[in-house]
Structures are given as structure tokens and as C-alpha cells.
Amino acid sequence: MSSLPPLSSLFSHPDTALVEAIHAEYRRQAEGMELIASENYQSPAVLLAQASAFANKYAEWYPGKRYYGWQEWTDRIESLAIQRACSLFHSDHANVQSLSGAAANTAIYAWLLELGDTILGMDLSHGWHLTHGSPVTLGARMYNFVRYKTRPDGSIDYDALADLARTHRPKMILAWFSSYPRTLDYARFAQIAQDVGAIAFADVSHIGGLIAWWVLDNPLDHGFHVMMTTSHKSLRWPRGAIIASKGIVSNPLKAPPKTIDHIPTLIDRSVFPWTQWWPHMNTIAALAIALWEAQQPSFAMYARQVVDNARVMADEFLSLWYTLVTGGTDNHMVVLDLRPQALSGWDAQKKLDEVGISTSKSPVPDDDAPAFNPSGLRIGIQAMTTRWVRQDDVRWIVQMIDRALRAEAKDLGWLREEVREWCAQFPLP
Ligand SMILES: *Cc1c(COP(=O)(O)O)cnc(C)c1O
């Protein structure tokens, strides 16, 4: 039996320009700190599975019902991924074919809603995501998005949400966001949706990994119909998404009635062939391995450590001179409101880039600043926790961020050296 080509054979490839870039990106990731709340480090097994022979194979429709022949092994890996996802997320069904969270959201809206239907979603500056009907996307033309907001303390005003639902009669209520450090009252959300006959959809893209082991609550346990998580954020899996849903699972070759009971099959038909077409089987192979890894107790330890680390990070920022949106965190991220520091999100991000600390600028609620230069900075600890930083290390990270933000341009070079030396203690997986 021939064996897999080792990844190292890539390093003697004659395309030196590409090999150099691949090396350099690896070095950048190893020598710097990844604190962007939506990124993570994949395991070597997950990376390798994406480079496996499954990359060569077309597999349309779903296991057992393909169009092209010889699908024995593609069926095997996709069925394993589906079973593992259902057990991890307590769902009746899981679709694992979406190429990204954005593609998954398109699919979820497309077959469950009609053109012009109303979706109740979060306001932009309060933490939403571009795929939740941003005016620059096709979704904004297709559906009518109505917005709710957070209160000044960052919580959701559920009575106001219920009023909005009664006024606008949405077909879907969308919970979860991209830049929100708190948890939600899922039962309350689901009740509001049920009272107006809407689909309750949780886009938990950021926190899927923390839900997997009950470190955070699972919306599907509290009356939600559909939950989508990207696989590469807190889950540190290949790039893609899982759509987990509750309801009757039937043969996707036949269109079921368009009712809430049939959401699982409606979603399967929406992903293929309605909105996305063909899946990438190498990604699904990697996803199946990643799901296996996530079922191991070491992943539970990881998820718990992420949340512990994030609390320490929040406390440390508060003990310095920083203001946090919502005053703290319940998940893996904090959002700094930099207005008291008279520093813009963009300037802060640039300064931190220069010392090898990767973060992302972010709006704060009701931000007056322009979208490309908002007033906040979002910082997630999930990727550095994959490198097993602990509480004391997190304090060091926060102090280094503070030093960099206060530093003059001429001092950034030696801070970068200090970051590089410190990162050497925490190798990539
Ligand atoms: C990241 C994210 C998405 C999109 O996922 P991609 O894989 O980047 O397309 C959708 N919704 C939310 C809330 C996100 O944070």
C-alpha cells in the first residue's frame, strides 16, 4: 500500500516563491500572538486531512444518495462527521457541507424564508455580522432585516425584543453575533419566536467550541430550531460550518413540506443544490477528524481553559485603565472601548501588528466613528489557549498589549523582539 506524501516534500518544491511564503506565514504565526477572536490553530492531523486524496473527489448530494459513482469512502467520512456533530451539539441532524459560515447563513435563509420575509437581527454596532443583512450584501435586498439593540450594560432588552416581534411578525429571529462577549437567555428568545411563529436561529459561529462541552449553554437545548457554527473559530477545525437542527430528517431527494418540523431536510436541499452546490470532501475528512478530537476530554479541558483565560484577561484590562464593552466577558473575547484612551481601533490594531500581536478593530455600541476606523478593539484568547497559555501568561499578554499601546513608534521594534522570545515557549500544535 502506498503511503501519503509527507508534507515536508512541499519544502523541496522548485516553486521557491511559494515555498518561501508558506514558510514565512508559518513563522509569522509561531513567532507572534494570534488574538483575533475568529481565528485558531488547527492540529497537524486536521491540516493533513485537507491535503489528502479526498481533495480529488466530487460528491454531490448526501451519503448513500450521490450522483457520481464510487462513493464508498466519501460516504464513510461524511456519515461519521454528521453522527459526531449530532452527538456533540444534541441535534437531530447536521449538515457538514457548507464551505463557510457565510455560505451556511445564505443556505439557512434561502429555503426557510421567502423573498421579502422579515428577519429580526442585531444592530451593526452592537455586534452583528456582515452576513446578517448588511446593506452591502445581497441578503439585504432579499430579506427585510429589522434590528434590535443591547442596553448600555450590554444585555438584551427581551421585553423590547418581544414588542418588536409582535410589531413586525418576523419569520426568523436571529440570535448571536460576531462581537459580543456575553451569553444570552435562549429560552426567552425561543419563547418570543414561538409566540409569533418564527424560526429561532442561533448563529453561534464564534462559540461553537465552547458549546460542544456545555462550557456555554446550547441554544438547541432551549427551544431553538437551528444553530450554525463555523468550524475554524473556537472549534479550531478546518474552514467550514456545521448547521445543526431539530426536526424530522427525511430523504433529501424529495422536497418536504415547508414547515418548521422539516427544517433538517429543508436545509439539506438548500445547501445542495439550491445555494452552494458541491462540497469539498477533503474539508469534510478534516472535519470528521476534528470532531473526533473534540469528543476527547482534552477538548473539554481546552474549552474550560478558554473561558477561564478570558475572565483573567478581562480582569487584567479592567485593573489597568481600560473600559470593556459590557464590562467583562462570559466567553472567549473582550471588546475594548478605546475612546477614553483617545486611540482609534485602527491605530491600536496597527500598533499591535507591529509588535507581532494580531487583533481586530471593532465597533462599540452606537459607535459614531466610521466603520473602517471604529472605536473598539476585539481580542480573543481561544487561539493562544490552543498553545496552552495559562492565567499568568494571559496577564503577561494584557500587560504587553498595554505597553505596546502606550509605546512610541521607535520602541515598537524591541517590544516585538520581546514578544517573539516569549512566544517561543508556546509552540504551535
Ligand atoms: C465568522 C462569522 C460568520 C461567517 O463565517 P465565515 O466562515 O467567515 O464565512 C457568520 N456569522 C458570524 C456571527 C460570524 O462570527
The ligand as a Tripos MOL2 file, in Angstrom:
@<TRIPOS>MOLECULE
LIG
   15    15     1     0     0
SMALL
NO_CHARGES

@<TRIPOS>ATOM
      1 C1        -17.4550   34.4360   11.2330 C.3       1 LIG1
      2 C2        -18.9220   34.5570   11.2510 C.ar      1 LIG1
      3 C3        -19.7010   34.1830   10.1310 C.ar      1 LIG1
      4 C4        -19.0890   33.8230    8.8010 C.3       1 LIG1
      5 O1        -18.2450   32.7510    8.7880 O.3       1 LIG1
      6 P1        -17.1700   32.5770    7.5990 P.3       1 LIG1
      7 O2        -16.7250   31.1810    7.7260 O.co2     1 LIG1
      8 O3        -16.1170   33.5900    7.8490 O.co2     1 LIG1
      9 O4        -17.9030   32.8390    6.3220 O.co2     1 LIG1
     10 C5        -21.0760   34.2500   10.2310 C.ar      1 LIG1
     11 N1        -21.6610   34.6770   11.3660 N.ar      1 LIG1
     12 C6        -20.9630   35.0690   12.4540 C.ar      1 LIG1
     13 C7        -21.6900   35.5140   13.6820 C.3       1 LIG1
     14 C8        -19.5690   35.0330   12.4300 C.ar      1 LIG1
     15 O5        -18.8890   35.4420   13.5030 O.3       1 LIG1
@<TRIPOS>BOND
     1     1     2 1
     2     2     3 ar
     3     2    14 ar
     4     3     4 1
     5     3    10 ar
     6     4     5 1
     7     5     6 1
     8     6     7 2
     9     6     8 1
    10     6     9 1
    11    10    11 ar
    12    11    12 ar
    13    12    13 1
    14    12    14 ar
    15    14    15 1
@<TRIPOS>SUBSTRUCTURE
     1 LIG1         1 GROUP 0 **** ****
